[in-house]
Amino acid sequence: MIAAHYRRVRTIAVFILAASAGGASGRAQGVRDPRASVVDVAACQARLRTTNDPLLIEAKRAVPPLAGLPFVPPPGGRMIIPRHYLSGSSGPTNPEEGAATRPYGAFERRITTGAALFLATGSHADSAATLDQLDAWARAGALLAYSREESQQAWFQVEWTLCSAAITDSVIVNDPKLDPAEQREVAAWLVAVCDRALGFERSTDTGNNHLYWRALASMAVGVTASDDGLFRRAVSVYRRAIDEIDERGALPNEMARHENAIHYQGFALQPLVTLAEFAARQGVDLYSYSNARGRTIRDAILFFGRAVDDPGLVRPYTSDPQSTTFSPGDFAPIAFYCSRFGTEGMPPSILAALRHPVETSRIGYTTLMAAR
């Protein structure tokens, strides 16, 4: 039993809380529906079951069968992951880090695929197999045996894999046929992993994409665990991020990443947009939250897309020639925004990316998840 690994014990609620949800002010909000994932699962399944939309049909076909993705055993021992960059926070990357993180990527890919198949087909076999995969890692106490001091990169990997696991769980928990005992164990494990990751934060840390990824994990875990504290913490971090958006729409902490400034603007948007979508499902409107300069998440999205189209836009922040290699997954969560608000005014790079299915293993198959 993994309870011995837990830093503290929490009660996992099994009924919907009656807590009221506030607006973008960030006050008085809480979890009102622990089964309200980042996506309305029942509505999404109905839409995907009958869709004639060529993009959604293509997206359904792009999801591989779960049988083709081998079960991923939980890694043993302590998490020791080499740093991503060979030196500092930019420049050449470390090939040893890629090798060390391979099982975490395979785990993320398998569970987000299972969630996508459950959305696309309603298959209990796929949701049950996905829960079994999550439970294997829960029973092993995965993502708990590390420390920030010992391996900061392990801490970063935990936040990403936790997002993948918590978002997946928030989707498949809507299958009433799942084993409730197994689901409770997974839910308790997710809370423990989240608690440990948050416990390494320091007041002197720079608010950047890592803080946002941990906030998304807090939001996803907080919803399924009916934990108002985690939910409110995520909202607070989101507001802090929006408060930092400058007049152009840039996130200053990401602009400091030299040749990867544009990349990190987009990377920071991935958890922020997804967090706003989660909050909307709980009746909390973060999309409209604006800072003292009148900027919202939309401005940051527009700046990212425009900078992809014209890298010269980041010259006020850095003289380094920009990396211009982007994958469809870099745009994946923007599918949530465009599904909700439309594509009018979106830069060509975003429009081009969203004409085809997009996904990222840390969040899921967002073209399918954003289907309305």
Beta strands, then each sheet from edge to edge (+ up, - down):
end
